[in-house]
Amino acid sequence: MATLKINGERVDVDVDASTPLLWVVREQLGLTGTKYSCGIGICGSCTVHVDGAAVRSCTLPVSELAEGQEILTIEGLSANNDHPVQQAWAELDVPQCGYCQPGMIMAAAALLTENAEPADTDIDAAVTNICRCGTFNRVRRGIHLAAEIKKNGGAS
């Protein structure tokens, strides 16, 4: 049994300690916005926040999470899809197929928490998620727009 704090709610899950957080989120809690893709922590489709940091949940066993750590999934990022990154993504029509975008959004949101005005090099270093459709230029523009929205008082 593990006790986790996910999207502001404390939950008890009955899983083996080696179970990756991704499977707890998707299978135990039904939060399917976090996606499975590579399974080895490279692509970033499974990105969530743990205490504000972007992490790849497919390789993070539940046993490595301390009780009380804040886990945030795409479902918990904002109640009304009004986070600055979500606003920018919608305005610029960033996604193509959309499969990787929850992870991209979570990586971008974590970056903007750490760096309110990232340069392209900061974005390239922090958002290492893979988009098979090749929307990287739109993602970069989306992050810059989200920074502007946030700076001008948009939701966060």
Backbone as a chain_set.jsonl record, in Angstrom:
{"seq": "MATLKINGERVDVDVDASTPLLWVVREQLGLTGTKYSCGIGICGSCTVHVDGAAVRSCTLPVSELAEGQEILTIEGLSANNDHPVQQAWAELDVPQCGYCQPGMIMAAAALLTENAEPADTDIDAAVTNICRCGTFNRVRRGIHLAAEIKKNGGAS", "coords": {"N": [[0.852, -1.183, 0.0], [0.585, 2.168, -0.875], [0.725, 5.615, -0.078], [-0.123, 8.461, -1.7], [0.088, 11.863, -2.862], [-1.78, 13.255, -5.144], [-2.544, 15.57, -7.567], [-3.444, 17.3, -5.6], [-4.952, 15.716, -3.938], [-5.013, 13.239, -1.43], [-4.241, 9.886, -1.851], [-4.671, 6.39, -1.456], [-3.045, 3.62, -2.677], [-2.999, 0.283, -3.733], [-0.408, -1.245, -4.623], [2.492, -2.919, -5.953], [5.69, -2.017, -4.708], [7.565, -1.541, -6.692], [6.174, -0.696, -8.865], [5.804, 1.462, -11.611], [5.151, 4.98, -11.418], [3.599, 5.967, -13.525], [1.826, 3.845, -14.186], [0.326, 3.66, -11.897], [-0.969, 6.132, -11.904], [-2.409, 5.995, -14.354], [-3.706, 3.393, -14.437], [-4.571, 2.71, -11.82], [-5.737, 5.072, -10.875], [-7.105, 6.163, -12.99], [-6.382, 8.397, -14.473], [-5.821, 9.289, -17.402], [-4.558, 11.111, -19.04], [-1.827, 11.352, -18.861], [0.58, 9.871, -20.76], [1.641, 6.652, -22.084], [4.514, 5.707, -23.805], [7.439, 5.251, -24.742], [8.47, 3.856, -22.512], [10.942, 3.852, -21.29], [11.766, 6.251, -20.307], [12.618, 8.199, -22.115], [11.124, 9.546, -24.155], [9.217, 11.301, -23.003], [6.421, 11.47, -22.971], [5.092, 10.7, -20.743], [5.4, 12.633, -18.816], [5.135, 14.149, -15.662], [4.669, 16.298, -12.796], [6.701, 16.286, -9.927], [6.807, 17.535, -6.874], [6.972, 19.992, -8.196], [8.932, 19.652, -10.134], [9.615, 18.512, -13.438], [9.179, 15.175, -14.27], [9.816, 11.893, -15.57], [7.381, 9.647, -15.566], [7.213, 6.96, -16.247], [9.43, 5.547, -15.529], [9.761, 5.884, -12.865], [9.626, 4.38, -9.901], [7.068, 3.72, -7.507], [8.098, 3.331, -4.985], [10.175, 5.164, -4.747], [9.041, 7.546, -4.187], [8.4, 9.903, -1.739], [6.236, 10.029, 1.066], [3.82, 12.543, 1.004], [4.98, 14.062, -0.985], [4.25, 16.247, -3.661], [2.415, 15.375, -6.394], [1.693, 16.124, -9.675], [-0.481, 15.862, -12.34], [-1.397, 16.174, -15.836], [-4.145, 16.494, -15.715], [-4.478, 17.856, -13.347], [-3.28, 20.283, -13.716], [-4.681, 22.662, -14.339], [-7.938, 23.801, -13.515], [-9.698, 24.631, -15.478], [-8.486, 24.42, -17.945], [-6.919, 26.687, -18.242], [-4.312, 27.35, -17.756], [-1.358, 29.2, -18.478], [0.308, 27.872, -20.386], [-1.441, 26.029, -21.529], [-3.283, 27.812, -22.61], [-1.67, 29.123, -24.524], [-0.997, 26.944, -26.157], [-3.497, 26.336, -27.264], [-4.103, 28.744, -28.594], [-2.07, 28.913, -30.535], [-2.393, 26.553, -31.849], [-0.746, 24.289, -31.325], [-0.421, 21.351, -31.1], [-0.17, 18.455, -33.26], [-0.855, 15.538, -33.843], [-1.232, 15.183, -31.154], [-0.652, 13.259, -29.177], [1.754, 13.302, -27.635], [1.524, 15.681, -26.365], [0.387, 16.24, -23.691], [2.577, 15.561, -22.026], [4.497, 17.33, -23.079], [3.319, 19.787, -22.431], [3.389, 19.633, -19.631], [6.161, 19.568, -19.202], [6.845, 22.069, -20.255], [5.393, 23.768, -18.53], [6.697, 23.286, -16.085], [9.236, 24.282, -16.727], [8.637, 27.034, -17.087], [7.966, 27.711, -14.52], [10.399, 27.65, -13.263], [11.912, 29.362, -14.858], [10.997, 32.302, -15.947], [11.248, 33.696, -18.342], [12.32, 32.116, -20.687], [15.037, 31.553, -22.958], [15.503, 30.359, -26.345], [17.525, 28.426, -26.19], [17.342, 27.671, -23.511], [14.832, 26.478, -23.502], [15.272, 24.358, -25.293], [17.094, 22.888, -23.768], [15.62, 22.196, -21.494], [13.139, 21.1, -22.243], [12.982, 18.203, -23.346], [11.393, 16.393, -24.513], [10.02, 14.099, -26.923], [8.545, 14.613, -30.043], [6.855, 12.98, -32.377], [5.583, 13.997, -34.579], [6.884, 16.294, -35.119], [6.529, 18.927, -34.053], [8.178, 20.8, -32.863], [9.033, 23.49, -33.353], [6.611, 24.889, -33.111], [6.037, 24.241, -30.479], [8.118, 25.58, -29.153], [7.455, 28.256, -29.842], [5.006, 28.313, -28.557], [5.763, 28.105, -25.86], [7.129, 30.521, -25.513], [4.961, 32.287, -25.942], [3.312, 31.505, -23.818], [4.894, 32.351, -21.687], [4.659, 35.098, -22.033], [1.895, 35.433, -21.644], [1.705, 34.633, -18.973], [3.331, 36.562, -17.787], [1.81, 38.824, -18.265], [-0.252, 38.552, -16.54], [-1.858, 36.298, -16.856], [-3.611, 33.23, -16.053], [-2.211, 30.872, -13.696]], "CA": [[0.0, 0.0, 0.0], [1.319, 3.43, -0.93], [-0.087, 6.816, 0.053], [0.413, 9.491, -2.576], [-0.699, 13.091, -2.991], [-1.86, 13.479, -6.586], [-3.46, 16.659, -7.921], [-3.969, 17.884, -4.379], [-5.717, 14.751, -3.15], [-4.282, 12.107, -0.87], [-4.83, 8.628, -2.299], [-4.011, 5.146, -1.085], [-3.072, 2.666, -3.783], [-2.476, -1.03, -3.381], [0.454, -1.67, -5.723], [3.85, -3.317, -5.61], [6.561, -0.844, -4.574], [8.33, -1.328, -7.924], [5.28, -0.233, -9.928], [6.062, 2.84, -12.04], [4.1, 5.959, -11.14], [2.724, 6.052, -14.697], [0.764, 2.837, -14.13], [-0.556, 4.031, -10.784], [-1.777, 7.254, -12.375], [-3.318, 5.572, -15.425], [-4.5, 2.19, -14.189], [-5.201, 2.717, -10.5], [-6.496, 6.297, -10.629], [-7.884, 6.506, -14.168], [-5.955, 9.681, -15.028], [-5.201, 8.789, -18.629], [-3.892, 12.166, -19.794], [-0.404, 11.006, -18.86], [0.641, 8.83, -21.787], [2.723, 5.681, -22.188], [5.051, 5.597, -25.156], [8.683, 4.473, -24.868], [8.66, 2.99, -21.351], [12.309, 3.92, -20.758], [12.044, 7.605, -19.839], [13.279, 9.03, -23.118], [10.253, 10.364, -25.006], [8.576, 12.346, -22.217], [4.956, 11.467, -23.028], [4.605, 10.384, -19.4], [5.89, 13.657, -17.889], [4.306, 14.727, -14.594], [5.492, 17.07, -11.859], [6.859, 15.821, -8.546], [7.267, 18.723, -6.147], [7.226, 21.064, -9.152], [9.921, 19.281, -11.156], [9.146, 17.602, -14.473], [9.801, 13.851, -14.194], [9.27, 10.859, -16.455], [6.713, 8.738, -14.63], [7.278, 5.552, -16.652], [10.59, 4.895, -14.918], [9.819, 6.278, -11.453], [8.853, 3.461, -9.078], [6.348, 4.298, -6.377], [8.959, 3.243, -3.796], [11.061, 6.317, -4.692], [8.26, 8.725, -3.825], [8.218, 10.078, -0.301], [4.884, 10.435, 1.426], [3.667, 13.993, 1.084], [5.424, 14.739, -2.194], [3.152, 16.706, -4.518], [2.443, 14.858, -7.755], [0.731, 16.853, -10.495], [-0.648, 15.342, -13.692], [-2.023, 17.131, -16.746], [-5.515, 16.74, -15.254], [-4.447, 18.759, -12.208], [-2.559, 21.518, -14.029], [-5.642, 23.76, -14.149], [-9.315, 23.303, -13.485], [-10.449, 25.037, -16.677], [-7.544, 24.494, -19.069], [-6.537, 28.086, -18.4], [-2.902, 27.57, -17.46], [-0.775, 29.921, -19.612], [0.793, 26.965, -21.431], [-2.619, 25.505, -22.226], [-3.82, 28.919, -23.414], [-0.784, 29.323, -25.673], [-1.13, 25.784, -27.041], [-4.755, 26.48, -27.998], [-4.024, 29.909, -29.48], [-1.157, 28.645, -31.651], [-2.689, 25.235, -32.409], [0.555, 23.62, -31.248], [-0.347, 19.916, -31.379], [-0.623, 17.882, -34.523], [-1.663, 14.39, -33.425], [-1.566, 15.457, -29.77], [-0.332, 12.205, -28.222], [2.852, 13.683, -26.742], [1.33, 17.035, -25.859], [0.295, 16.382, -22.232], [3.944, 15.572, -21.492], [5.117, 18.591, -23.504], [2.721, 20.857, -21.627], [3.899, 19.521, -18.268], [7.566, 19.974, -19.23], [6.862, 23.519, -20.461], [4.918, 24.418, -17.31], [7.778, 23.214, -15.093], [10.263, 25.225, -17.16], [8.206, 28.408, -16.824], [8.003, 27.923, -13.072], [11.807, 27.893, -12.929], [12.487, 30.398, -15.708], [9.841, 33.031, -16.459], [11.496, 34.184, -19.699], [13.378, 31.263, -21.241], [15.532, 31.7, -24.325], [15.379, 29.106, -27.092], [18.483, 27.441, -25.671], [16.785, 27.163, -22.251], [13.737, 25.586, -23.88], [15.871, 23.142, -25.858], [17.737, 22.127, -22.697], [14.669, 21.739, -20.478], [12.035, 20.339, -22.83], [13.641, 17.19, -24.18], [10.362, 15.462, -24.956], [10.04, 13.783, -28.345], [7.289, 14.729, -30.781], [7.053, 12.276, -33.643], [5.026, 14.823, -35.659], [7.827, 17.373, -35.398], [5.97, 20.243, -33.729], [9.112, 21.475, -31.968], [9.007, 24.939, -33.545], [5.364, 25.397, -32.519], [6.196, 24.106, -29.026], [8.973, 26.691, -28.717], [6.635, 29.477, -29.921], [4.001, 28.202, -27.507], [6.391, 28.405, -24.565], [7.35, 31.975, -25.474], [3.659, 32.923, -25.758], [2.881, 31.216, -22.438], [5.663, 33.25, -20.819], [4.03, 36.423, -22.169], [0.577, 35.355, -20.984], [1.958, 34.583, -17.534], [3.882, 37.882, -17.411], [0.721, 39.805, -18.366], [-1.291, 38.277, -15.559], [-2.693, 35.142, -17.16], [-3.732, 32.227, -14.98], [-1.037, 30.012, -13.528]], "C": [[0.895, 1.242, 0.0], [0.322, 4.575, -0.787], [0.599, 7.912, -0.742], [-0.479, 10.715, -2.541], [-0.667, 13.487, -4.465], [-2.942, 14.516, -6.87], [-4.187, 17.206, -6.701], [-4.75, 16.942, -3.492], [-4.821, 13.624, -2.67], [-5.01, 10.83, -1.271], [-3.99, 7.468, -1.8], [-4.154, 4.191, -2.258], [-2.4, 1.385, -3.345], [-1.703, -1.568, -4.583], [1.789, -2.128, -5.161], [4.727, -2.075, -5.608], [7.361, -0.545, -5.837], [7.469, -0.82, -9.086], [5.618, 1.202, -10.318], [4.863, 3.742, -11.767], [3.121, 6.064, -12.3], [1.554, 5.088, -14.585], [-0.179, 3.08, -12.966], [-1.517, 5.115, -11.257], [-2.828, 6.776, -13.379], [-4.268, 4.45, -14.998], [-5.23, 2.199, -12.851], [-6.133, 3.917, -10.312], [-7.31, 6.771, -11.834], [-7.56, 7.867, -14.773], [-5.145, 9.394, -16.287], [-4.595, 9.883, -19.507], [-2.399, 11.939, -19.879], [-0.249, 9.773, -19.737], [1.833, 7.892, -21.623], [3.203, 5.694, -23.631], [6.295, 4.722, -25.157], [8.906, 3.505, -23.704], [10.045, 3.021, -20.747], [12.73, 5.349, -20.404], [12.699, 8.525, -20.843], [12.309, 9.996, -23.797], [9.537, 11.486, -24.261], [7.061, 12.389, -22.273], [4.329, 11.268, -21.655], [4.976, 11.453, -18.365], [4.795, 14.143, -16.946], [5.231, 15.596, -13.749], [5.528, 16.347, -10.526], [7.532, 16.964, -7.812], [7.726, 19.824, -7.105], [8.211, 20.744, -10.25], [9.304, 18.308, -12.163], [9.916, 16.29, -14.37], [9.092, 12.902, -15.147], [8.685, 9.763, -15.562], [6.818, 7.27, -15.013], [8.449, 4.815, -16.019], [10.726, 5.21, -13.432], [8.979, 5.323, -10.611], [8.221, 4.18, -7.888], [7.226, 4.31, -5.125], [9.895, 4.442, -3.661], [10.334, 7.617, -4.335], [8.085, 8.771, -2.318], [6.781, 10.509, -0.039], [4.843, 11.948, 1.573], [4.194, 14.746, -0.129], [4.212, 15.071, -3.055], [3.348, 16.172, -5.926], [1.333, 15.571, -8.521], [0.708, 16.239, -11.883], [-1.285, 16.429, -14.55], [-3.445, 17.462, -16.299], [-5.553, 17.753, -14.118], [-3.78, 20.094, -12.489], [-3.444, 22.743, -13.877], [-7.044, 23.188, -14.245], [-10.055, 23.554, -14.796], [-9.581, 25.126, -17.929], [-7.094, 25.926, -19.327], [-5.118, 28.38, -17.921], [-2.302, 28.286, -18.67], [-0.257, 29.013, -20.728], [-0.389, 26.406, -22.217], [-3.254, 26.586, -23.099], [-2.99, 29.12, -24.676], [-0.919, 28.17, -26.67], [-2.394, 25.915, -27.885], [-4.678, 27.626, -29.005], [-3.177, 29.628, -30.716], [-1.418, 27.31, -32.339], [-1.41, 24.396, -32.466], [0.498, 22.143, -31.631], [-0.729, 19.556, -32.807], [-1.467, 16.667, -34.153], [-2.073, 14.529, -31.965], [-1.116, 14.435, -28.748], [0.716, 12.644, -27.194], [2.577, 14.982, -25.992], [1.083, 17.158, -24.357], [1.681, 16.419, -21.571], [4.68, 16.845, -21.849], [4.619, 19.746, -22.647], [3.274, 20.821, -20.211], [5.362, 19.935, -18.203], [7.669, 21.487, -19.381], [6.421, 24.265, -19.207], [5.985, 24.404, -16.223], [8.889, 24.193, -15.446], [9.874, 26.653, -16.803], [8.114, 28.72, -15.339], [9.415, 28.276, -12.631], [12.385, 29.104, -13.649], [11.348, 31.121, -16.423], [10.012, 33.525, -17.893], [12.613, 33.369, -20.357], [13.757, 31.652, -22.669], [15.35, 30.364, -25.033], [16.323, 28.03, -26.571], [18.007, 26.856, -24.346], [15.674, 26.155, -22.533], [14.3, 24.268, -24.403], [16.494, 22.266, -24.778], [16.728, 21.506, -21.736], [13.56, 20.851, -21.035], [12.627, 19.368, -23.849], [12.668, 16.117, -24.654], [10.448, 15.272, -26.466], [8.637, 13.919, -28.914], [7.521, 14.079, -32.134], [6.495, 13.051, -34.83], [5.919, 16.016, -35.979], [7.315, 18.767, -35.1], [6.9, 21.088, -32.869], [9.116, 22.997, -32.127], [7.75, 25.558, -32.951], [5.417, 25.297, -30.997], [7.019, 25.279, -28.497], [8.193, 28.007, -28.76], [5.576, 29.484, -28.827], [4.558, 28.534, -26.136], [6.664, 29.903, -24.443], [6.029, 32.72, -25.267], [3.145, 32.698, -24.34], [3.615, 32.103, -21.448], [5.065, 34.654, -20.857], [2.682, 36.462, -21.453], [0.76, 35.405, -19.474], [2.433, 35.946, -17.035], [2.78, 38.949, -17.373], [-0.463, 39.464, -17.483], [-2.235, 37.15, -15.894], [-2.72, 34.173, -15.996], [-2.438, 31.442, -14.862], [-1.29, 28.864, -12.664]], "O": [[1.84, 1.341, 0.782], [-0.79, 4.509, -1.311], [1.756, 8.248, -0.49], [-1.665, 10.618, -2.228], [0.34, 13.988, -4.966], [-4.096, 14.362, -6.469], [-5.373, 17.531, -6.754], [-5.171, 17.327, -2.401], [-3.978, 13.12, -3.413], [-6.216, 10.693, -1.07], [-2.764, 7.549, -1.73], [-5.254, 3.98, -2.769], [-1.368, 1.4, -2.674], [-2.258, -2.25, -5.444], [2.167, -1.774, -4.045], [4.526, -1.174, -6.423], [7.793, 0.591, -6.035], [7.987, -0.547, -10.169], [5.709, 2.071, -9.451], [3.712, 3.318, -11.872], [1.922, 6.234, -12.075], [0.414, 5.462, -14.858], [-1.36, 2.741, -13.042], [-2.725, 5.027, -11.039], [-4.005, 7.12, -13.26], [-5.482, 4.551, -15.177], [-6.372, 1.75, -12.757], [-7.181, 3.805, -9.677], [-8.12, 7.689, -11.707], [-8.374, 8.429, -15.507], [-3.921, 9.273, -16.232], [-4.158, 9.594, -20.621], [-1.772, 12.301, -20.874], [-0.877, 8.745, -19.484], [2.882, 8.271, -21.102], [2.399, 5.691, -24.564], [6.216, 3.554, -25.539], [9.479, 2.433, -23.901], [10.314, 2.296, -19.789], [13.916, 5.622, -20.223], [13.282, 9.538, -20.459], [12.651, 11.162, -23.992], [9.276, 12.534, -24.852], [6.461, 13.277, -21.668], [3.172, 11.626, -21.435], [4.876, 11.206, -17.163], [3.693, 14.496, -17.365], [6.441, 15.62, -13.972], [4.505, 15.854, -10.05], [8.678, 17.314, -8.093], [8.727, 20.499, -6.863], [8.317, 21.499, -11.216], [8.566, 17.397, -11.788], [11.147, 16.281, -14.382], [7.923, 13.089, -15.484], [9.421, 9.044, -14.888], [6.538, 6.406, -14.182], [8.456, 3.585, -15.978], [11.72, 4.833, -12.812], [7.753, 5.431, -10.598], [8.786, 5.129, -7.344], [7.103, 5.21, -4.294], [10.37, 4.716, -2.558], [10.964, 8.666, -4.2], [7.671, 7.79, -1.7], [6.189, 11.256, -0.818], [5.722, 12.552, 2.188], [3.901, 15.929, -0.298], [3.273, 14.283, -3.164], [4.344, 16.486, -6.577], [0.185, 15.618, -8.078], [1.748, 16.108, -12.529], [-1.668, 17.483, -14.042], [-3.904, 18.589, -16.485], [-6.559, 18.441, -13.942], [-3.714, 20.95, -11.607], [-3.003, 23.759, -13.341], [-7.295, 22.219, -14.962], [-10.934, 22.781, -15.176], [-9.924, 25.84, -18.871], [-6.909, 26.333, -20.473], [-4.764, 29.539, -17.705], [-2.705, 28.001, -19.798], [-0.377, 29.36, -21.903], [-0.335, 26.324, -23.444], [-3.713, 26.301, -24.205], [-3.538, 29.269, -25.768], [-0.952, 28.39, -27.881], [-2.37, 25.64, -29.085], [-5.137, 27.49, -30.139], [-3.522, 30.053, -31.818], [-0.738, 26.971, -33.307], [-1.044, 23.867, -33.515], [1.32, 21.711, -32.439], [-1.5, 20.255, -33.464], [-2.695, 16.763, -34.15], [-3.138, 14.052, -31.571], [-1.187, 14.707, -27.549], [0.562, 12.373, -26.003], [3.322, 15.341, -25.08], [1.549, 18.137, -23.773], [1.92, 17.218, -20.666], [5.411, 17.39, -21.023], [5.403, 20.58, -22.194], [3.594, 21.867, -19.646], [5.77, 20.59, -17.244], [8.486, 22.123, -18.714], [7.012, 25.287, -18.856], [6.162, 25.395, -15.515], [9.428, 24.863, -14.565], [10.693, 27.404, -16.274], [8.18, 29.885, -14.948], [9.608, 29.099, -11.735], [13.251, 29.795, -13.111], [10.798, 30.605, -17.397], [9.021, 33.748, -18.588], [13.718, 33.872, -20.559], [12.906, 32.028, -23.475], [15.075, 29.35, -24.391], [15.96, 26.855, -26.518], [18.237, 25.677, -24.074], [15.588, 25.112, -21.885], [13.855, 23.193, -24.002], [16.43, 21.039, -24.86], [16.955, 20.412, -21.22], [13.098, 19.939, -20.349], [12.753, 19.673, -25.035], [13.079, 15.062, -25.138], [10.889, 16.161, -27.194], [7.668, 13.412, -28.349], [8.301, 14.581, -32.944], [6.885, 12.797, -35.969], [5.73, 16.676, -37.001], [7.637, 19.705, -35.829], [6.438, 22.015, -32.204], [9.195, 23.717, -31.133], [7.811, 26.631, -32.352], [4.9, 26.17, -30.3], [6.649, 25.899, -27.5], [8.261, 28.793, -27.814], [5.282, 30.526, -28.241], [3.885, 29.182, -25.334], [6.451, 30.486, -23.381], [5.978, 33.681, -24.5], [2.598, 33.616, -23.729], [3.023, 32.562, -20.471], [4.975, 35.32, -19.826], [2.375, 37.419, -20.742], [0.051, 36.134, -18.78], [1.992, 36.423, -15.99], [2.819, 39.862, -16.549], [-1.55, 40.016, -17.651], [-3.304, 37.039, -15.293], [-1.93, 34.295, -15.059], [-1.663, 31.357, -15.814], [-0.391, 28.055, -12.434]]}, "num_chains": 1, "name": "protein.A"}
